[in-house]
Amino acid sequence: MRITRFAALVSISVLASSAAFAQDKQPGSQPQDNTSHFCVEDEAYTLSSNNSSMHLSGPCTDVTVSGSGNTVLIDLSSSIHVSGNDNKVEWVAVLGKTETPVIQNNGRQNTVKHAGDPDR
């Protein structure tokens, strides 16, 4: 009887952990601090959260950040849309043939800039 209860508790713990991990990795979910996501080719990614840190790697064609107090590093993107307040978004490289991604910044005190450029 003890082994059966132990096995049931272990099974429940594994299932709960797997569900939490899967939820954190879905686009548009509210990630925990210091989360990363790898965009597959031509993937658009939406972060809707507050006070989160996110690193997006891979070719994220269109990135949308909404909420407040987020810090986002984007390795490769063609467009960045930011709404909310006090978000800090930096990009490393541009997907396409332009020097900068298309940037739409709606909100207050958001910073959207090339990684390594001085703060404005």
N, CA, C and O atoms as a GROMACS GRO file, in nm:
protein
  480
    1MET      N    1   0.082  -0.119   0.000
    1MET     CA    2   0.000   0.000   0.000
    1MET      C    3   0.087   0.125   0.000
    1MET      O    4   0.053   0.223  -0.067
    2ARG      N    5   0.198   0.125   0.074
    2ARG     CA    6   0.287   0.241   0.078
    2ARG      C    7   0.347   0.269  -0.059
    2ARG      O    8   0.358   0.385  -0.099
    3ILE      N    9   0.386   0.165  -0.130
    3ILE     CA   10   0.447   0.183  -0.262
    3ILE      C   11   0.345   0.244  -0.358
    3ILE      O   12   0.383   0.329  -0.439
    4THR      N   13   0.222   0.205  -0.352
    4THR     CA   14   0.119   0.258  -0.439
    4THR      C   15   0.097   0.407  -0.413
    4THR      O   16   0.085   0.485  -0.508
    5ARG      N   17   0.091   0.447  -0.288
    5ARG     CA   18   0.073   0.589  -0.255
    5ARG      C   19   0.194   0.671  -0.302
    5ARG      O   20   0.179   0.779  -0.358
    6PHE      N   21   0.313   0.616  -0.278
    6PHE     CA   22   0.436   0.685  -0.321
    6PHE      C   23   0.437   0.702  -0.473
    6PHE      O   24   0.468   0.810  -0.523
    7ALA      N   25   0.403   0.597  -0.546
    7ALA     CA   26   0.400   0.603  -0.692
    7ALA      C   27   0.297   0.706  -0.739
    7ALA      O   28   0.322   0.778  -0.836
    8ALA      N   29   0.183   0.712  -0.674
    8ALA     CA   30   0.080   0.809  -0.711
    8ALA      C   31   0.128   0.951  -0.687
    8ALA      O   32   0.104   1.039  -0.769
    9LEU      N   33   0.196   0.975  -0.575
    9LEU     CA   34   0.248   1.109  -0.546
    9LEU      C   35   0.356   1.150  -0.646
    9LEU      O   36   0.358   1.265  -0.691
   10VAL      N   37   0.444   1.058  -0.681
   10VAL     CA   38   0.547   1.088  -0.781
   10VAL      C   39   0.483   1.119  -0.915
   10VAL      O   40   0.524   1.213  -0.982
   11SER      N   41   0.383   1.042  -0.955
   11SER     CA   42   0.315   1.065  -1.083
   11SER      C   43   0.248   1.202  -1.086
   11SER      O   44   0.256   1.272  -1.187
   12ILE      N   45   0.183   1.239  -0.979
   12ILE     CA   46   0.116   1.370  -0.972
   12ILE      C   47   0.221   1.482  -0.981
   12ILE      O   48   0.199   1.580  -1.051
   13SER      N   49   0.332   1.468  -0.911
   13SER     CA   50   0.438   1.570  -0.914
   13SER      C   51   0.495   1.587  -1.054
   13SER      O   52   0.517   1.699  -1.100
   14VAL      N   53   0.520   1.475  -1.122
   14VAL     CA   54   0.576   1.481  -1.258
   14VAL      C   55   0.477   1.546  -1.353
   14VAL      O   56   0.517   1.630  -1.435
   15LEU      N   57   0.350   1.511  -1.345
   15LEU     CA   58   0.249   1.570  -1.432
   15LEU      C   59   0.235   1.720  -1.407
   15LEU      O   60   0.224   1.797  -1.503
   16ALA      N   61   0.236   1.762  -1.282
   16ALA     CA   62   0.223   1.904  -1.251
   16ALA      C   63   0.344   1.982  -1.302
   16ALA      O   64   0.328   2.091  -1.356
   17SER      N   65   0.463   1.926  -1.286
   17SER     CA   66   0.584   1.993  -1.334
   17SER      C   67   0.583   2.003  -1.486
   17SER      O   68   0.620   2.106  -1.541
   18SER      N   69   0.542   1.898  -1.555
   18SER     CA   70   0.537   1.898  -1.701
   18SER      C   71   0.438   2.001  -1.752
   18SER      O   72   0.466   2.071  -1.850
   19ALA      N   73   0.323   2.012  -1.688
   19ALA     CA   74   0.222   2.110  -1.731
   19ALA      C   75   0.272   2.252  -1.711
   19ALA      O   76   0.250   2.337  -1.796
   20ALA      N   77   0.339   2.278  -1.600
   20ALA     CA   78   0.393   2.413  -1.574
   20ALA      C   79   0.501   2.447  -1.675
   20ALA      O   80   0.505   2.560  -1.724
   21PHE      N   81   0.589   2.352  -1.707
   21PHE     CA   82   0.695   2.376  -1.804
   21PHE      C   83   0.636   2.405  -1.942
   21PHE      O   84   0.681   2.497  -2.010
   22ALA      N   85   0.537   2.328  -1.983
   22ALA     CA   86   0.476   2.348  -2.115
   22ALA      C   87   0.407   2.484  -2.122
   22ALA      O   88   0.412   2.550  -2.226
   23GLN      N   89   0.343   2.527  -2.014
   23GLN     CA   90   0.275   2.656  -2.015
   23GLN      C   91   0.376   2.770  -2.030
   23GLN      O   92   0.349   2.866  -2.102
   24ASP      N   93   0.493   2.763  -1.964
   24ASP     CA   94   0.593   2.868  -1.972
   24ASP      C   95   0.651   2.882  -2.112
   24ASP      O   96   0.696   2.990  -2.148
   25LYS      N   97   0.651   2.777  -2.192
   25LYS     CA   98   0.714   2.780  -2.323
   25LYS      C   99   0.620   2.819  -2.436
   25LYS      O  100   0.664   2.832  -2.550
   26GLN      N  101   0.492   2.838  -2.408
   26GLN     CA  102   0.398   2.871  -2.513
   26GLN      C  103   0.402   3.021  -2.542
   26GLN      O  104   0.404   3.100  -2.448
   27PRO      N  105   0.404   3.061  -2.670
   27PRO     CA  106   0.401   3.203  -2.703
   27PRO      C  107   0.279   3.270  -2.642
   27PRO      O  108   0.168   3.216  -2.644
   28GLY      N  109   0.302   3.388  -2.588
   28GLY     CA  110   0.192   3.464  -2.532
   28GLY      C  111   0.163   3.433  -2.386
   28GLY      O  112   0.080   3.499  -2.325
   29SER      N  113   0.230   3.334  -2.330
   29SER     CA  114   0.205   3.304  -2.190
   29SER      C  115   0.282   3.403  -2.103
   29SER      O  116   0.368   3.475  -2.152
   30GLN      N  117   0.249   3.405  -1.977
   30GLN     CA  118   0.322   3.491  -1.885
   30GLN      C  119   0.441   3.412  -1.831
   30GLN      O  120   0.423   3.325  -1.745
   31PRO      N  121   0.562   3.441  -1.880
   31PRO     CA  122   0.678   3.363  -1.839
   31PRO      C  123   0.727   3.401  -1.700
   31PRO      O  124   0.695   3.508  -1.647
   32GLN      N  125   0.803   3.313  -1.645
   32GLN     CA  126   0.872   3.342  -1.520
   32GLN      C  127   0.993   3.428  -1.553
   32GLN      O  128   1.028   3.444  -1.670
   33ASP      N  129   1.056   3.484  -1.451
   33ASP     CA  130   1.176   3.564  -1.473
   33ASP      C  131   1.282   3.484  -1.546
   33ASP      O  132   1.294   3.363  -1.529
   34ASN      N  133   1.360   3.553  -1.629
   34ASN     CA  134   1.472   3.495  -1.702
   34ASN      C  135   1.432   3.376  -1.788
   34ASN      O  136   1.494   3.270  -1.781
   35THR      N  137   1.330   3.394  -1.867
   35THR     CA  138   1.282   3.290  -1.956
   35THR      C  139   1.340   3.313  -2.094
   35THR      O  140   1.368   3.426  -2.132
   36SER      N  141   1.358   3.206  -2.170
   36SER     CA  142   1.403   3.219  -2.308
   36SER      C  143   1.309   3.141  -2.399
   36SER      O  144   1.240   3.048  -2.357
   37HIS      N  145   1.308   3.182  -2.525
   37HIS     CA  146   1.226   3.116  -2.624
   37HIS      C  147   1.302   3.115  -2.755
   37HIS      O  148   1.358   3.217  -2.795
   38PHE      N  149   1.304   3.001  -2.824
   38PHE     CA  150   1.366   2.992  -2.955
   38PHE      C  151   1.256   2.998  -3.060
   38PHE      O  152   1.170   2.911  -3.066
   39CYS      N  153   1.259   3.103  -3.142
   39CYS     CA  154   1.161   3.117  -3.250
   39CYS      C  155   1.202   3.030  -3.368
   39CYS      O  156   1.317   3.033  -3.411
   40VAL      N  157   1.110   2.953  -3.418
   40VAL     CA  158   1.135   2.877  -3.539
   40VAL      C  159   1.118   2.972  -3.658
   40VAL      O  160   1.068   3.083  -3.641
   41GLU      N  161   1.159   2.930  -3.775
   41GLU     CA  162   1.156   3.016  -3.893
   41GLU      C  163   1.018   3.079  -3.913
   41GLU      O  164   0.915   3.012  -3.910
   42ASP      N  165   1.019   3.212  -3.934
   42ASP     CA  166   0.898   3.290  -3.960
   42ASP      C  167   0.797   3.290  -3.846
   42ASP      O  168   0.677   3.306  -3.870
   43GLU      N  169   0.843   3.273  -3.723
   43GLU     CA  170   0.751   3.273  -3.609
   43GLU      C  171   0.732   3.415  -3.555
   43GLU      O  172   0.828   3.490  -3.539
   44ALA      N  173   0.608   3.450  -3.528
   44ALA     CA  174   0.576   3.574  -3.456
   44ALA      C  175   0.563   3.537  -3.309
   44ALA      O  176   0.512   3.430  -3.276
   45TYR      N  177   0.608   3.626  -3.221
   45TYR     CA  178   0.603   3.596  -3.078
   45TYR      C  179   0.539   3.712  -3.004
   45TYR      O  180   0.572   3.828  -3.029
   46THR      N  181   0.449   3.681  -2.913
   46THR     CA  182   0.384   3.782  -2.830
   46THR      C  183   0.413   3.753  -2.684
   46THR      O  184   0.387   3.643  -2.634
   47LEU      N  185   0.467   3.853  -2.615
   47LEU     CA  186   0.487   3.846  -2.471
   47LEU      C  187   0.386   3.940  -2.408
   47LEU      O  188   0.388   4.061  -2.433
   48SER      N  189   0.298   3.887  -2.327
   48SER     CA  190   0.200   3.967  -2.255
   48SER      C  191   0.221   3.938  -2.107
   48SER      O  192   0.174   3.837  -2.055
   49SER      N  193   0.294   4.029  -2.040
   49SER     CA  194   0.335   4.002  -1.904
   49SER      C  195   0.375   4.131  -1.835
   49SER      O  196   0.380   4.237  -1.898
   50ASN      N  197   0.404   4.122  -1.707
   50ASN     CA  198   0.456   4.234  -1.630
   50ASN      C  199   0.580   4.188  -1.554
   50ASN      O  200   0.583   4.079  -1.498
   51ASN      N  201   0.682   4.274  -1.554
   51ASN     CA  202   0.804   4.251  -1.476
   51ASN      C  203   0.872   4.118  -1.507
   51ASN      O  204   0.915   4.047  -1.416
   52SER      N  205   0.880   4.084  -1.635
   52SER     CA  206   0.945   3.960  -1.678
   52SER      C  207   1.070   3.991  -1.756
   52SER      O  208   1.084   4.099  -1.814
   53SER      N  209   1.162   3.896  -1.758
   53SER     CA  210   1.281   3.903  -1.842
   53SER      C  211   1.272   3.792  -1.945
   53SER      O  212   1.244   3.677  -1.911
   54MET      N  213   1.294   3.826  -2.073
   54MET     CA  214   1.279   3.730  -2.181
   54MET      C  215   1.393   3.745  -2.279
   54MET      O  216   1.431   3.857  -2.314
   55HIS      N  217   1.449   3.633  -2.323
   55HIS     CA  218   1.549   3.631  -2.430
   55HIS      C  219   1.490   3.552  -2.545
   55HIS      O  220   1.461   3.433  -2.532
   56LEU      N  221   1.473   3.619  -2.660
   56LEU     CA  222   1.419   3.553  -2.779
   56LEU      C  223   1.534   3.527  -2.876
   56LEU      O  224   1.602   3.620  -2.919
   57SER      N  225   1.556   3.403  -2.909
   57SER     CA  226   1.660   3.367  -3.005
   57SER      C  227   1.593   3.304  -3.128
   57SER      O  228   1.477   3.266  -3.124
   58GLY      N  229   1.669   3.295  -3.235
   58GLY     CA  230   1.614   3.244  -3.359
   58GLY      C  231   1.544   3.356  -3.435
   58GLY      O  232   1.539   3.469  -3.386
   59PRO      N  233   1.490   3.328  -3.553
   59PRO     CA  234   1.429   3.431  -3.637
   59PRO      C  235   1.285   3.462  -3.596
   59PRO      O  236   1.191   3.400  -3.646
   60CYS      N  237   1.269   3.557  -3.505
   60CYS     CA  238   1.136   3.601  -3.461
   60CYS      C  239   1.091   3.715  -3.552
   60CYS      O  240   1.132   3.829  -3.531
   61THR      N  241   1.009   3.685  -3.651
   61THR     CA  242   0.974   3.786  -3.751
   61THR      C  243   0.906   3.908  -3.691
   61THR      O  244   0.946   4.021  -3.719
   62ASP      N  245   0.806   3.887  -3.610
   62ASP     CA  246   0.728   3.996  -3.553
   62ASP      C  247   0.718   3.973  -3.403
   62ASP      O  248   0.662   3.873  -3.359
   63VAL      N  249   0.772   4.067  -3.324
   63VAL     CA  250   0.770   4.053  -3.179
   63VAL      C  251   0.679   4.160  -3.121
   63VAL      O  252   0.693   4.279  -3.152
   64THR      N  253   0.585   4.118  -3.036
   64THR     CA  254   0.496   4.210  -2.967
   64THR      C  255   0.518   4.195  -2.818
   64THR      O  256   0.514   4.085  -2.764
   65VAL      N  257   0.541   4.308  -2.751
   65VAL     CA  258   0.559   4.310  -2.606
   65VAL      C  259   0.452   4.400  -2.548
   65VAL      O  260   0.444   4.518  -2.583
   66SER      N  261   0.370   4.345  -2.459
   66SER     CA  262   0.269   4.428  -2.393
   66SER      C  263   0.276   4.402  -2.243
   66SER      O  264   0.304   4.290  -2.199
   67GLY      N  265   0.249   4.506  -2.168
   67GLY     CA  266   0.258   4.497  -2.024
   67GLY      C  267   0.350   4.606  -1.973
   67GLY      O  268   0.377   4.703  -2.042
   68SER      N  269   0.399   4.589  -1.852
   68SER     CA  270   0.484   4.690  -1.790
   68SER      C  271   0.603   4.626  -1.722
   68SER      O  272   0.594   4.518  -1.664
   69GLY      N  273   0.716   4.697  -1.728
   69GLY     CA  274   0.836   4.655  -1.656
   69GLY      C  275   0.905   4.533  -1.712
   69GLY      O  276   0.978   4.466  -1.639
   70ASN      N  277   0.885   4.502  -1.838
   70ASN     CA  278   0.949   4.385  -1.900
   70ASN      C  279   1.085   4.423  -1.957
   70ASN      O  280   1.106   4.536  -2.001
   71THR      N  281   1.177   4.327  -1.955
   71THR     CA  282   1.308   4.342  -2.019
   71THR      C  283   1.320   4.230  -2.121
   71THR      O  284   1.312   4.112  -2.086
   72VAL      N  285   1.339   4.267  -2.250
   72VAL     CA  286   1.340   4.168  -2.358
   72VAL      C  287   1.462   4.190  -2.445
   72VAL      O  288   1.490   4.302  -2.488
   73LEU      N  289   1.535   4.083  -2.471
   73LEU     CA  290   1.647   4.083  -2.565
   73LEU      C  291   1.608   3.996  -2.682
   73LEU      O  292   1.573   3.878  -2.666
   74ILE      N  293   1.612   4.054  -2.804
   74ILE     CA  294   1.572   3.984  -2.926
   74ILE      C  295   1.695   3.967  -3.013
   74ILE      O  296   1.758   4.066  -3.052
   75ASP      N  297   1.730   3.844  -3.044
   75ASP     CA  298   1.848   3.818  -3.128
   75ASP      C  299   1.825   3.858  -3.273
   75ASP      O  300   1.915   3.915  -3.336
   76LEU      N  301   1.707   3.831  -3.329
   76LEU     CA  302   1.684   3.852  -3.471
   76LEU      C  303   1.536   3.876  -3.497
   76LEU      O  304   1.453   3.789  -3.468
   77SER      N  305   1.501   3.995  -3.551
   77SER     CA  306   1.361   4.027  -3.576
   77SER      C  307   1.349   4.130  -3.688
   77SER      O  308   1.443   4.205  -3.715
   78SER      N  309   1.232   4.133  -3.753
   78SER     CA  310   1.207   4.233  -3.856
   78SER      C  311   1.115   4.344  -3.806
   78SER      O  312   1.118   4.454  -3.860
   79SER      N  313   1.033   4.318  -3.704
   79SER     CA  314   0.948   4.422  -3.649
   79SER      C  315   0.925   4.400  -3.500
   79SER      O  316   0.916   4.287  -3.451
   80ILE      N  317   0.915   4.513  -3.428
   80ILE     CA  318   0.896   4.510  -3.283
   80ILE      C  319   0.784   4.606  -3.248
   80ILE      O  320   0.788   4.724  -3.286
   81HIS      N  321   0.683   4.557  -3.176
   81HIS     CA  322   0.570   4.638  -3.133
   81HIS      C  323   0.566   4.634  -2.980
   81HIS      O  324   0.564   4.527  -2.920
   82VAL      N  325   0.566   4.752  -2.919
   82VAL     CA  326   0.569   4.759  -2.773
   82VAL      C  327   0.453   4.846  -2.726
   82VAL      O  328   0.432   4.956  -2.777
   83SER      N  329   0.378   4.797  -2.628
   83SER     CA  330   0.275   4.876  -2.563
   83SER      C  331   0.286   4.854  -2.414
   83SER      O  332   0.335   4.750  -2.369
   84GLY      N  333   0.241   4.951  -2.338
   84GLY     CA  334   0.254   4.944  -2.194
   84GLY      C  335   0.355   5.048  -2.147
   84GLY      O  336   0.383   5.144  -2.218
   85ASN      N  337   0.408   5.028  -2.029
   85ASN     CA  338   0.496   5.126  -1.969
   85ASN      C  339   0.623   5.062  -1.913
   85ASN      O  340   0.622   4.948  -1.866
   86ASP      N  341   0.731   5.138  -1.920
   86ASP     CA  342   0.859   5.100  -1.858
   86ASP      C  343   0.913   4.966  -1.908
   86ASP      O  344   0.973   4.891  -1.832
   87ASN      N  345   0.893   4.936  -2.036
   87ASN     CA  346   0.950   4.816  -2.096
   87ASN      C  347   1.085   4.851  -2.159
   87ASN      O  348   1.101   4.960  -2.214
   88LYS      N  349   1.180   4.760  -2.150
   88LYS     CA  350   1.312   4.778  -2.211
   88LYS      C  351   1.331   4.666  -2.312
   88LYS      O  352   1.340   4.549  -2.275
   89VAL      N  353   1.337   4.701  -2.440
   89VAL     CA  354   1.350   4.602  -2.547
   89VAL      C  355   1.475   4.635  -2.628
   89VAL      O  356   1.493   4.748  -2.672
   90GLU      N  357   1.561   4.536  -2.647
   90GLU     CA  358   1.682   4.552  -2.728
   90GLU      C  359   1.687   4.443  -2.833
   90GLU      O  360   1.646   4.329  -2.808
   91TRP      N  361   1.737   4.478  -2.953
   91TRP     CA  362   1.755   4.379  -3.058
   91TRP      C  363   1.901   4.374  -3.097
   91TRP      O  364   1.972   4.474  -3.085
   92VAL      N  365   1.946   4.257  -3.142
   92VAL     CA  366   2.085   4.236  -3.181
   92VAL      C  367   2.102   4.251  -3.332
   92VAL      O  368   2.192   4.322  -3.377
   93ALA      N  369   2.018   4.186  -3.410
   93ALA     CA  370   2.029   4.189  -3.556
   93ALA      C  371   1.890   4.198  -3.619
   93ALA      O  372   1.789   4.167  -3.555
   94VAL      N  373   1.888   4.240  -3.744
   94VAL     CA  374   1.762   4.261  -3.815
   94VAL      C  375   1.741   4.149  -3.916
   94VAL      O  376   1.832   4.111  -3.989
   95LEU      N  377   1.621   4.097  -3.918
   95LEU     CA  378   1.581   3.997  -4.014
   95LEU      C  379   1.534   4.072  -4.140
   95LEU      O  380   1.433   4.142  -4.135
   96GLY      N  381   1.606   4.058  -4.249
   96GLY     CA  382   1.573   4.131  -4.371
   96GLY      C  383   1.689   4.219  -4.413
   96GLY      O  384   1.801   4.203  -4.365
   97LYS      N  385   1.660   4.312  -4.502
   97LYS     CA  386   1.767   4.392  -4.561
   97LYS      C  387   1.771   4.536  -4.509
   97LYS      O  388   1.838   4.620  -4.568
   98THR      N  389   1.702   4.566  -4.401
   98THR     CA  390   1.703   4.699  -4.345
   98THR      C  391   1.804   4.707  -4.230
   98THR      O  392   1.847   4.605  -4.177
   99GLU      N  393   1.840   4.829  -4.193
   99GLU     CA  394   1.936   4.847  -4.084
   99GLU      C  395   1.871   4.838  -3.947
   99GLU      O  396   1.937   4.802  -3.849
  100THR      N  397   1.743   4.870  -3.940
  100THR     CA  398   1.670   4.861  -3.815
  100THR      C  399   1.537   4.790  -3.840
  100THR      O  400   1.484   4.795  -3.950
  101PRO      N  401   1.485   4.724  -3.737
  101PRO     CA  402   1.352   4.663  -3.754
  101PRO      C  403   1.246   4.773  -3.756
  101PRO      O  404   1.271   4.885  -3.712
  102VAL      N  405   1.128   4.741  -3.805
  102VAL     CA  406   1.014   4.832  -3.795
  102VAL      C  407   0.977   4.836  -3.647
  102VAL      O  408   0.954   4.732  -3.585
  103ILE      N  409   0.971   4.958  -3.592
  103ILE     CA  410   0.944   4.972  -3.449
  103ILE      C  411   0.817   5.052  -3.430
  103ILE      O  412   0.800   5.160  -3.486
  104GLN      N  413   0.726   4.998  -3.348
  104GLN     CA  414   0.606   5.068  -3.308
  104GLN      C  415   0.606   5.070  -3.156
  104GLN      O  416   0.595   4.966  -3.091
  105ASN      N  417   0.618   5.190  -3.099
  105ASN     CA  418   0.632   5.205  -2.955
  105ASN      C  419   0.517   5.288  -2.902
  105ASN      O  420   0.517   5.410  -2.912
  106ASN      N  421   0.419   5.221  -2.845
  106ASN     CA  422   0.303   5.288  -2.785
  106ASN      C  423   0.307   5.266  -2.635
  106ASN      O  424   0.307   5.152  -2.588
  107GLY      N  425   0.310   5.371  -2.562
  107GLY     CA  426   0.315   5.361  -2.417
  107GLY      C  427   0.404   5.470  -2.362
  107GLY      O  428   0.443   5.562  -2.433
  108ARG      N  429   0.434   5.459  -2.235
  108ARG     CA  430   0.518   5.560  -2.170
  108ARG      C  431   0.645   5.498  -2.117
  108ARG      O  432   0.645   5.387  -2.062
  109GLN      N  433   0.752   5.571  -2.134
  109GLN     CA  434   0.883   5.535  -2.080
  109GLN      C  435   0.930   5.397  -2.124
  109GLN      O  436   0.997   5.326  -2.048
  110ASN      N  437   0.896   5.358  -2.246
  110ASN     CA  438   0.951   5.236  -2.305
  110ASN      C  439   1.080   5.270  -2.375
  110ASN      O  440   1.093   5.379  -2.431
  111THR      N  441   1.176   5.178  -2.373
  111THR     CA  442   1.302   5.193  -2.446
  111THR      C  443   1.310   5.080  -2.547
  111THR      O  444   1.302   4.963  -2.510
  112VAL      N  445   1.327   5.115  -2.674
  112VAL     CA  446   1.346   5.017  -2.780
  112VAL      C  447   1.470   5.058  -2.856
  112VAL      O  448   1.471   5.164  -2.920
  113LYS      N  449   1.577   4.976  -2.850
  113LYS     CA  450   1.703   5.017  -2.911
  113LYS      C  451   1.787   4.896  -2.951
  113LYS      O  452   1.758   4.783  -2.913
  114HIS      N  453   1.891   4.924  -3.029
  114HIS     CA  454   1.988   4.822  -3.067
  114HIS      C  455   2.071   4.786  -2.944
  114HIS      O  456   2.115   4.875  -2.871
  115ALA      N  457   2.091   4.658  -2.921
  115ALA     CA  458   2.173   4.615  -2.808
  115ALA      C  459   2.313   4.672  -2.822
  115ALA      O  460   2.372   4.664  -2.929
  116GLY      N  461   2.364   4.729  -2.718
  116GLY     CA  462   2.496   4.787  -2.721
  116GLY      C  463   2.496   4.936  -2.743
  116GLY      O  464   2.596   5.002  -2.712
  117ASP      N  465   2.386   4.992  -2.796
  117ASP     CA  466   2.375   5.137  -2.809
  117ASP      C  467   2.354   5.197  -2.671
  117ASP      O  468   2.292   5.134  -2.585
  118PRO      N  469   2.404   5.319  -2.649
  118PRO     CA  470   2.383   5.381  -2.519
  118PRO      C  471   2.235   5.412  -2.495
  118PRO      O  472   2.160   5.434  -2.590
  119ASP      N  473   2.195   5.414  -2.369
  119ASP     CA  474   2.057   5.451  -2.336
  119ASP      C  475   2.032   5.595  -2.375
  119ASP      O  476   2.122   5.679  -2.369
  120ARG      N  477   1.911   5.622  -2.416
  120ARG     CA  478   1.875   5.759  -2.458
  120ARG      C  479   1.804   5.831  -2.348
  120ARG      O  480   1.766   5.947  -2.365
   0.00000   0.00000   0.00000
